[in-house]
Amino acid sequence: MLKYSIAKFLQVYNASGVQIDPGEAEWMSSDESVATVKYGTVFINGTGETVITVAYNGNTASCNLEV
């Protein structure tokens, strides 16, 4: 099985524009066979589509990812 080595670091900001420690947020991928997320770093595991979601302090944000 081919394991991709591409990683992308995502940053999170609060409503005041202050950057939040990515370890304080909860990160999720809708399809971990495509990508996983740990502390704001997205690891590509295969081809396809997934939704990356981050939750912090009752707020969420999502983005679509196609590999």
C-alpha positions as CSV (number, residue, x, y, z in Angstrom):
1,M,0.0,0.0,0.0
2,L,1.3,3.4,-1.0
3,K,1.5,5.8,1.9
4,Y,1.5,9.5,0.9
5,S,3.9,11.8,2.7
6,I,2.3,15.1,2.1
7,A,1.3,17.1,5.2
8,K,-0.3,20.5,5.5
9,F,-0.5,22.5,8.8
10,L,-3.8,24.2,9.4
11,Q,-4.1,27.2,11.7
12,V,-7.1,28.2,13.8
13,Y,-8.0,31.7,15.0
14,N,-10.6,32.9,17.5
15,A,-13.1,35.7,16.8
16,S,-10.6,38.3,17.9
17,G,-8.0,37.1,15.4
18,V,-5.7,35.5,18.0
19,Q,-4.2,32.2,16.9
20,I,-5.3,29.2,18.9
21,D,-2.9,26.3,19.8
22,P,-4.0,23.5,17.4
23,G,-3.6,21.0,20.2
24,E,-6.5,22.7,22.0
25,A,-8.9,22.1,19.1
26,E,-10.6,18.8,18.1
27,W,-9.8,17.8,14.6
28,M,-11.8,15.3,12.4
29,S,-11.7,13.8,9.0
30,S,-14.9,12.4,7.4
31,D,-12.8,9.7,5.6
32,E,-9.6,8.7,7.3
33,S,-8.6,6.5,4.3
34,V,-8.1,9.8,2.4
35,A,-6.6,12.0,5.2
36,T,-6.2,12.2,8.9
37,V,-5.6,15.2,11.1
38,K,-3.5,15.5,14.3
39,Y,-2.8,18.8,16.0
40,G,-3.7,20.7,12.9
41,T,-1.5,18.8,10.5
42,V,-3.3,17.0,7.7
43,F,-1.7,13.7,6.6
44,I,-2.7,12.4,3.2
45,N,-3.4,8.6,3.2
46,G,-4.9,8.0,-0.2
47,T,-7.0,9.4,-3.0
48,G,-10.6,10.6,-2.8
49,E,-12.6,13.3,-1.0
50,T,-13.0,14.1,2.7
51,V,-14.2,16.9,4.9
52,I,-11.7,18.3,7.5
53,T,-13.5,19.7,10.5
54,V,-12.1,21.6,13.5
55,A,-14.1,22.3,16.7
56,Y,-13.1,24.7,19.4
57,N,-15.0,26.2,22.3
58,G,-18.4,25.3,20.8
59,N,-17.6,26.6,17.3
60,T,-16.8,24.5,14.2
61,A,-15.3,25.1,10.8
62,S,-15.0,22.7,7.9
63,C,-13.3,22.5,4.5
64,N,-13.5,20.0,1.7
65,L,-10.3,18.2,0.6
66,E,-9.9,16.3,-2.6
67,V,-6.8,14.2,-3.2
